[in-house]
């Protein structure tokens, strides 16, 4: 077996430890990246769901405010086709 000048067994052991730590760190990084990609795929769905919830809440607020308006104001705000639907619904 050949020898390398100025390289000690301690140097070799440190190199082994460093290589082992590199491989463990690389494995952890790969798992973290895979997890990130899974989460990233769900993010648009979550964002769309939150947007729908905000829209629904805003619509409910507008409906409550509209219901508080006097009938004549409602009539002026609604197109005639919707007014007919509202009238038939009240019957």
N, CA, C and O atoms as a GROMACS GRO file, in nm:
protein
  364
    1UNK      N    1   0.084  -0.117   0.000
    1UNK     CA    2   0.000   0.000   0.000
    1UNK      C    3   0.089   0.124   0.000
    1UNK      O    4   0.186   0.132   0.076
    2UNK      N    5   0.055   0.219  -0.085
    2UNK     CA    6   0.137   0.339  -0.096
    2UNK      C    7   0.102   0.439   0.011
    2UNK      O    8  -0.010   0.439   0.064
    3UNK      N    9   0.193   0.522   0.042
    3UNK     CA   10   0.169   0.626   0.142
    3UNK      C   11   0.168   0.761   0.073
    3UNK      O   12   0.230   0.782  -0.031
    4UNK      N   13   0.096   0.852   0.136
    4UNK     CA   14   0.090   0.989   0.087
    4UNK      C   15   0.161   1.074   0.191
    4UNK      O   16   0.132   1.068   0.310
    5UNK      N   17   0.255   1.153   0.142
    5UNK     CA   18   0.332   1.236   0.234
    5UNK      C   19   0.244   1.342   0.298
    5UNK      O   20   0.155   1.398   0.235
    6UNK      N   21   0.270   1.368   0.421
    6UNK     CA   22   0.206   1.472   0.501
    6UNK      C   23   0.056   1.450   0.522
    6UNK      O   24  -0.014   1.544   0.560
    7UNK      N   25   0.003   1.329   0.500
    7UNK     CA   26  -0.136   1.298   0.528
    7UNK      C   27  -0.138   1.200   0.643
    7UNK      O   28  -0.080   1.091   0.635
    8UNK      N   29  -0.205   1.240   0.750
    8UNK     CA   30  -0.208   1.154   0.867
    8UNK      C   31  -0.337   1.073   0.870
    8UNK      O   32  -0.431   1.102   0.797
    9UNK      N   33  -0.340   0.975   0.953
    9UNK     CA   34  -0.460   0.894   0.972
    9UNK      C   35  -0.573   0.985   1.024
    9UNK      O   36  -0.689   0.968   0.988
   10UNK      N   37  -0.537   1.078   1.108
   10UNK     CA   38  -0.637   1.173   1.160
   10UNK      C   39  -0.700   1.254   1.045
   10UNK      O   40  -0.820   1.278   1.044
   11UNK      N   41  -0.618   1.294   0.949
   11UNK     CA   42  -0.669   1.366   0.831
   11UNK      C   43  -0.768   1.279   0.754
   11UNK      O   44  -0.872   1.326   0.710
   12UNK      N   45  -0.734   1.152   0.738
   12UNK     CA   46  -0.822   1.060   0.666
   12UNK      C   47  -0.952   1.040   0.743
   12UNK      O   48  -1.060   1.040   0.682
   13UNK      N   49  -0.945   1.025   0.874
   13UNK     CA   50  -1.065   1.010   0.956
   13UNK      C   51  -1.153   1.134   0.947
   13UNK      O   52  -1.275   1.124   0.938
   14UNK      N   53  -1.091   1.251   0.949
   14UNK     CA   54  -1.168   1.376   0.935
   14UNK      C   55  -1.234   1.385   0.798
   14UNK      O   56  -1.347   1.432   0.786
   15UNK      N   57  -1.165   1.339   0.695
   15UNK     CA   58  -1.221   1.338   0.561
   15UNK      C   59  -1.341   1.243   0.553
   15UNK      O   60  -1.442   1.276   0.491
   16UNK      N   61  -1.330   1.127   0.616
   16UNK     CA   62  -1.441   1.032   0.619
   16UNK      C   63  -1.562   1.092   0.691
   16UNK      O   64  -1.675   1.082   0.643
   17UNK      N   65  -1.537   1.156   0.805
   17UNK     CA   66  -1.646   1.219   0.882
   17UNK      C   67  -1.712   1.329   0.800
   17UNK      O   68  -1.834   1.342   0.800
   18UNK      N   69  -1.631   1.408   0.730
   18UNK     CA   70  -1.684   1.516   0.648
   18UNK      C   71  -1.768   1.461   0.533
   18UNK      O   72  -1.875   1.515   0.503
   19UNK      N   73  -1.722   1.354   0.470
   19UNK     CA   74  -1.797   1.292   0.360
   19UNK      C   75  -1.929   1.235   0.411
   19UNK      O   76  -2.032   1.248   0.346
   20UNK      N   77  -1.925   1.171   0.527
   20UNK     CA   78  -2.046   1.115   0.587
   20UNK      C   79  -2.146   1.227   0.620
   20UNK      O   80  -2.265   1.214   0.592
   21UNK      N   81  -2.096   1.334   0.678
   21UNK     CA   82  -2.183   1.447   0.711
   21UNK      C   83  -2.242   1.508   0.583
   21UNK      O   84  -2.359   1.547   0.581
   22UNK      N   85  -2.163   1.516   0.478
   22UNK     CA   86  -2.212   1.568   0.350
   22UNK      C   87  -2.327   1.483   0.298
   22UNK      O   88  -2.429   1.537   0.255
   23UNK      N   89  -2.312   1.352   0.301
   23UNK     CA   90  -2.416   1.262   0.249
   23UNK      C   91  -2.544   1.271   0.333
   23UNK      O   92  -2.654   1.272   0.278
   24UNK      N   93  -2.529   1.279   0.466
   24UNK     CA   94  -2.648   1.293   0.551
   24UNK      C   95  -2.718   1.426   0.525
   24UNK      O   96  -2.841   1.433   0.520
   25UNK      N   97  -2.640   1.531   0.510
   25UNK     CA   98  -2.697   1.663   0.482
   25UNK      C   99  -2.766   1.664   0.347
   25UNK      O  100  -2.873   1.724   0.332
   26UNK      N  101  -2.706   1.600   0.248
   26UNK     CA  102  -2.765   1.593   0.115
   26UNK      C  103  -2.898   1.518   0.119
   26UNK      O  104  -2.994   1.558   0.054
   27UNK      N  105  -2.904   1.408   0.196
   27UNK     CA  106  -3.029   1.333   0.211
   27UNK      C  107  -3.137   1.418   0.276
   27UNK      O  108  -3.252   1.418   0.232
   28UNK      N  109  -3.100   1.492   0.381
   28UNK     CA  110  -3.196   1.580   0.448
   28UNK      C  111  -3.245   1.689   0.353
   28UNK      O  112  -3.363   1.723   0.351
   29UNK      N  113  -3.154   1.743   0.274
   29UNK     CA  114  -3.190   1.846   0.178
   29UNK      C  115  -3.287   1.790   0.073
   29UNK      O  116  -3.385   1.856   0.038
   30UNK      N  117  -3.260   1.670   0.024
   30UNK     CA  118  -3.349   1.608  -0.074
   30UNK      C  119  -3.488   1.587  -0.016
   30UNK      O  120  -3.588   1.613  -0.084
   31UNK      N  121  -3.497   1.541   0.109
   31UNK     CA  122  -3.628   1.522   0.174
   31UNK      C  123  -3.699   1.656   0.191
   31UNK      O  124  -3.820   1.666   0.169
   32UNK      N  125  -3.625   1.758   0.232
   32UNK     CA  126  -3.685   1.890   0.251
   32UNK      C  127  -3.737   1.947   0.118
   32UNK      O  128  -3.844   2.006   0.114
   33UNK      N  129  -3.660   1.928   0.012
   33UNK     CA  130  -3.703   1.977  -0.119
   33UNK      C  131  -3.827   1.903  -0.168
   33UNK      O  132  -3.917   1.964  -0.226
   34UNK      N  133  -3.832   1.773  -0.145
   34UNK     CA  134  -3.950   1.695  -0.185
   34UNK      C  135  -4.073   1.742  -0.106
   34UNK      O  136  -4.182   1.756  -0.162
   35UNK      N  137  -4.055   1.767   0.022
   35UNK     CA  138  -4.165   1.816   0.105
   35UNK      C  139  -4.210   1.955   0.057
   35UNK      O  140  -4.329   1.983   0.050
   36UNK      N  141  -4.115   2.039   0.026
   36UNK     CA  142  -4.146   2.173  -0.024
   36UNK      C  143  -4.226   2.166  -0.154
   36UNK      O  144  -4.322   2.241  -0.171
   37UNK      N  145  -4.188   2.076  -0.243
   37UNK     CA  146  -4.260   2.062  -0.370
   37UNK      C  147  -4.404   2.016  -0.347
   37UNK      O  148  -4.495   2.064  -0.414
   38UNK      N  149  -4.425   1.924  -0.252
   38UNK     CA  150  -4.561   1.880  -0.221
   38UNK      C  151  -4.644   1.996  -0.168
   38UNK      O  152  -4.759   2.015  -0.208
   39UNK      N  153  -4.586   2.073  -0.079
   39UNK     CA  154  -4.657   2.187  -0.021
   39UNK      C  155  -4.685   2.291  -0.128
   39UNK      O  156  -4.793   2.349  -0.133
   40UNK      N  157  -4.589   2.314  -0.214
   40UNK     CA  158  -4.603   2.413  -0.321
   40UNK      C  159  -4.716   2.375  -0.417
   40UNK      O  160  -4.785   2.463  -0.468
   41UNK      N  161  -4.736   2.246  -0.440
   41UNK     CA  162  -4.844   2.201  -0.527
   41UNK      C  163  -4.980   2.230  -0.465
   41UNK      O  164  -5.077   2.256  -0.537
   42UNK      N  165  -4.989   2.226  -0.333
   42UNK     CA  166  -5.115   2.251  -0.264
   42UNK      C  167  -5.142   2.400  -0.245
   42UNK      O  168  -5.256   2.441  -0.225
   43UNK      N  169  -5.039   2.481  -0.252
   43UNK     CA  170  -5.054   2.625  -0.226
   43UNK      C  171  -5.156   2.691  -0.317
   43UNK      O  172  -5.238   2.768  -0.266
   44UNK      N  173  -5.157   2.667  -0.449
   44UNK     CA  174  -5.259   2.732  -0.532
   44UNK      C  175  -5.400   2.693  -0.491
   44UNK      O  176  -5.491   2.776  -0.493
   45UNK      N  177  -5.420   2.567  -0.452
   45UNK     CA  178  -5.551   2.523  -0.407
   45UNK      C  179  -5.593   2.595  -0.280
   45UNK      O  180  -5.708   2.636  -0.266
   46UNK      N  181  -5.501   2.610  -0.190
   46UNK     CA  182  -5.529   2.678  -0.065
   46UNK      C  183  -5.560   2.825  -0.093
   46UNK      O  184  -5.655   2.881  -0.038
   47UNK      N  185  -5.479   2.887  -0.178
   47UNK     CA  186  -5.499   3.028  -0.212
   47UNK      C  187  -5.635   3.049  -0.278
   47UNK      O  188  -5.705   3.144  -0.247
   48UNK      N  189  -5.671   2.961  -0.369
   48UNK     CA  190  -5.801   2.972  -0.436
   48UNK      C  191  -5.914   2.954  -0.336
   48UNK      O  192  -6.015   3.025  -0.343
   49UNK      N  193  -5.898   2.861  -0.245
   49UNK     CA  194  -6.001   2.839  -0.142
   49UNK      C  195  -6.017   2.963  -0.054
   49UNK      O  196  -6.129   3.004  -0.024
   50UNK      N  197  -5.906   3.021  -0.012
   50UNK     CA  198  -5.912   3.142   0.070
   50UNK      C  199  -5.979   3.257  -0.006
   50UNK      O  200  -6.057   3.333   0.052
   51UNK      N  201  -5.948   3.269  -0.134
   51UNK     CA  202  -6.009   3.373  -0.217
   51UNK      C  203  -6.160   3.352  -0.226
   51UNK      O  204  -6.238   3.447  -0.217
   52UNK      N  205  -6.202   3.226  -0.244
   52UNK     CA  206  -6.345   3.196  -0.248
   52UNK      C  207  -6.414   3.231  -0.116
   52UNK      O  208  -6.525   3.283  -0.115
   53UNK      N  209  -6.348   3.202  -0.006
   53UNK     CA  210  -6.404   3.233   0.126
   53UNK      C  211  -6.418   3.384   0.143
   53UNK      O  212  -6.519   3.432   0.195
   54UNK      N  213  -6.318   3.459   0.099
   54UNK     CA  214  -6.326   3.606   0.109
   54UNK      C  215  -6.440   3.658   0.022
   54UNK      O  216  -6.514   3.746   0.064
   55UNK      N  217  -6.453   3.605  -0.098
   55UNK     CA  218  -6.560   3.648  -0.188
   55UNK      C  219  -6.697   3.616  -0.129
   55UNK      O  220  -6.789   3.698  -0.134
   56UNK      N  221  -6.710   3.497  -0.072
   56UNK     CA  222  -6.838   3.456  -0.012
   56UNK      C  223  -6.875   3.547   0.105
   56UNK      O  224  -6.990   3.588   0.119
   57UNK      N  225  -6.777   3.578   0.188
   57UNK     CA  226  -6.802   3.665   0.304
   57UNK      C  227  -6.844   3.804   0.256
   57UNK      O  228  -6.937   3.864   0.310
   58UNK      N  229  -6.775   3.855   0.156
   58UNK     CA  230  -6.807   3.988   0.102
   58UNK      C  231  -6.949   3.990   0.043
   58UNK      O  232  -7.023   4.085   0.063
   59UNK      N  233  -6.985   3.884  -0.030
   59UNK     CA  234  -7.118   3.875  -0.087
   59UNK      C  235  -7.225   3.872   0.022
   59UNK      O  236  -7.329   3.937   0.010
   60UNK      N  237  -7.199   3.797   0.128
   60UNK     CA  238  -7.294   3.792   0.240
   60UNK      C  239  -7.311   3.930   0.304
   60UNK      O  240  -7.422   3.970   0.339
   61UNK      N  241  -7.201   4.002   0.317
   61UNK     CA  242  -7.208   4.138   0.374
   61UNK      C  243  -7.290   4.229   0.284
   61UNK      O  244  -7.372   4.308   0.332
   62UNK      N  245  -7.268   4.219   0.152
   62UNK     CA  246  -7.343   4.302   0.058
   62UNK      C  247  -7.492   4.266   0.060
   62UNK      O  248  -7.577   4.355   0.052
   63UNK      N  249  -7.524   4.137   0.070
   63UNK     CA  250  -7.664   4.096   0.076
   63UNK      C  251  -7.732   4.150   0.200
   63UNK      O  252  -7.847   4.195   0.193
   64UNK      N  253  -7.664   4.146   0.313
   64UNK     CA  254  -7.721   4.199   0.438
   64UNK      C  255  -7.745   4.350   0.426
   64UNK      O  256  -7.849   4.401   0.467
   65UNK      N  257  -7.647   4.419   0.368
   65UNK     CA  258  -7.662   4.563   0.350
   65UNK      C  259  -7.777   4.593   0.254
   65UNK      O  260  -7.854   4.686   0.277
   66UNK      N  261  -7.788   4.517   0.148
   66UNK     CA  262  -7.894   4.537   0.049
   66UNK      C  263  -8.031   4.512   0.113
   66UNK      O  264  -8.125   4.587   0.087
   67UNK      N  265  -8.041   4.409   0.195
   67UNK     CA  266  -8.169   4.377   0.261
   67UNK      C  267  -8.216   4.491   0.352
   67UNK      O  268  -8.336   4.504   0.377
   68UNK      N  269  -8.124   4.571   0.402
   68UNK     CA  270  -8.160   4.682   0.491
   68UNK      C  271  -8.210   4.805   0.415
   68UNK      O  272  -8.267   4.897   0.475
   69UNK      N  273  -8.190   4.806   0.284
   69UNK     CA  274  -8.232   4.922   0.204
   69UNK      C  275  -8.384   4.927   0.191
   69UNK      O  276  -8.450   4.823   0.193
   70UNK      N  277  -8.441   5.046   0.177
   70UNK     CA  278  -8.585   5.058   0.152
   70UNK      C  279  -8.621   4.996   0.017
   70UNK      O  280  -8.538   4.990  -0.074
   71UNK      N  281  -8.744   4.950   0.004
   71UNK     CA  282  -8.791   4.879  -0.116
   71UNK      C  283  -8.772   4.963  -0.242
   71UNK      O  284  -8.732   4.910  -0.346
   72UNK      N  285  -8.801   5.094  -0.235
   72UNK     CA  286  -8.790   5.177  -0.354
   72UNK      C  287  -8.644   5.190  -0.401
   72UNK      O  288  -8.618   5.201  -0.521
   73UNK      N  289  -8.552   5.189  -0.308
   73UNK     CA  290  -8.410   5.195  -0.346
   73UNK      C  291  -8.369   5.063  -0.411
   73UNK      O  292  -8.296   5.062  -0.511
   74UNK      N  293  -8.416   4.953  -0.355
   74UNK     CA  294  -8.386   4.822  -0.414
   74UNK      C  295  -8.438   4.816  -0.557
   74UNK      O  296  -8.369   4.765  -0.646
   75UNK      N  297  -8.558   4.866  -0.579
   75UNK     CA  298  -8.618   4.862  -0.712
   75UNK      C  299  -8.533   4.940  -0.812
   75UNK      O  300  -8.519   4.898  -0.927
   76UNK      N  301  -8.478   5.052  -0.769
   76UNK     CA  302  -8.395   5.133  -0.858
   76UNK      C  303  -8.260   5.068  -0.887
   76UNK      O  304  -8.200   5.090  -0.992
   77UNK      N  305  -8.212   4.990  -0.793
   77UNK     CA  306  -8.081   4.927  -0.809
   77UNK      C  307  -8.085   4.800  -0.893
   77UNK      O  308  -7.990   4.769  -0.964
   78UNK      N  309  -8.196   4.725  -0.883
   78UNK     CA  310  -8.204   4.597  -0.953
   78UNK      C  311  -8.254   4.615  -1.095
   78UNK      O  312  -8.347   4.692  -1.119
   79UNK      N  313  -8.194   4.543  -1.190
   79UNK     CA  314  -8.250   4.541  -1.326
   79UNK      C  315  -8.390   4.479  -1.322
   79UNK      O  316  -8.421   4.402  -1.231
   80UNK      N  317  -8.475   4.512  -1.420
   80UNK     CA  318  -8.614   4.468  -1.419
   80UNK      C  319  -8.627   4.317  -1.418
   80UNK      O  320  -8.719   4.264  -1.354
   81UNK      N  321  -8.540   4.244  -1.485
   81UNK     CA  322  -8.549   4.098  -1.488
   81UNK      C  323  -8.529   4.040  -1.348
   81UNK      O  324  -8.600   3.947  -1.309
   82UNK      N  325  -8.436   4.094  -1.274
   82UNK     CA  326  -8.412   4.046  -1.138
   82UNK      C  327  -8.529   4.085  -1.049
   82UNK      O  328  -8.568   4.007  -0.962
   83UNK      N  329  -8.584   4.202  -1.068
   83UNK     CA  330  -8.699   4.245  -0.989
   83UNK      C  331  -8.814   4.148  -1.006
   83UNK      O  332  -8.881   4.113  -0.908
   84UNK      N  333  -8.839   4.103  -1.128
   84UNK     CA  334  -8.947   4.008  -1.152
   84UNK      C  335  -8.921   3.877  -1.079
   84UNK      O  336  -9.014   3.818  -1.024
   85UNK      N  337  -8.797   3.833  -1.077
   85UNK     CA  338  -8.762   3.711  -1.005
   85UNK      C  339  -8.783   3.730  -0.856
   85UNK      O  340  -8.836   3.641  -0.788
   86UNK      N  341  -8.743   3.846  -0.804
   86UNK     CA  342  -8.761   3.874  -0.662
   86UNK      C  343  -8.909   3.878  -0.626
   86UNK      O  344  -8.949   3.825  -0.522
   87UNK      N  345  -8.991   3.939  -0.709
   87UNK     CA  346  -9.135   3.950  -0.683
   87UNK      C  347  -9.198   3.810  -0.682
   87UNK      O  348  -9.277   3.778  -0.593
   88UNK      N  349  -9.161   3.727  -0.780
   88UNK     CA  350  -9.220   3.592  -0.785
   88UNK      C  351  -9.170   3.507  -0.668
   88UNK      O  352  -9.241   3.416  -0.624
   89UNK      N  353  -9.052   3.533  -0.618
   89UNK     CA  354  -9.000   3.460  -0.504
   89UNK      C  355  -9.074   3.499  -0.376
   89UNK      O  356  -9.093   3.415  -0.287
   90UNK      N  357  -9.114   3.624  -0.365
   90UNK     CA  358  -9.185   3.673  -0.247
   90UNK      C  359  -9.326   3.616  -0.240
   90UNK      O  360  -9.382   3.607  -0.130
   91UNK      N  361  -9.384   3.580  -0.350
   91UNK     CA  362  -9.521   3.526  -0.353
   91UNK      C  363  -9.523   3.390  -0.299
   91UNK      O  364  -9.629   3.328  -0.293
   0.00000   0.00000   0.00000
